Amino acid sequence: MAGGSAIRGSRVGAGPMGEAERGEAIARFHVSYWCQ
C-alpha cells in the first residue's frame, strides 16, 4: 500500500481536475494489473 500513498501525495499537489482523473486511471490500472 506504500505505492498508493505515494501516488496519493503526488496527485494531491498536481491539479484539481487532472489529479482526480489521473487518480482514477491509476487506481483502475492497478486493479486490473493485480487481477491478472
N, C-alpha and C positions, 0 to 999 in steps of 0.2 A: 504493500500500500504506500510505500515511500514514494514511488514514482507518481502516484496520484496526487500526493501532497505537493510535490514539486510542480506538477503541471498546474495545479490549482493556484499556487502562489504566482507563477509566471503569468498565467492568463488574467489574474486579477489586475496586474499592472499593465496589461495590454490595452484593451479598449472596452467600452460598454457593450456595443453590438458585436464587434469582432470576437471578443472573448467568449461570449455566450455561444455563438455559432461554432467557434473553434473547440470549445469545451465539449459540446455535444458530439462533434465529429470525432474528437479524440476518444471520448468515452465509448462511442459506438465501435470504433476501430478496435479498441482494447477488448471489448466484449466479444466481438466476432473472432478476434485472434485467439482469445483464450478458449472459446467454444470449440474451435478447430483442434 
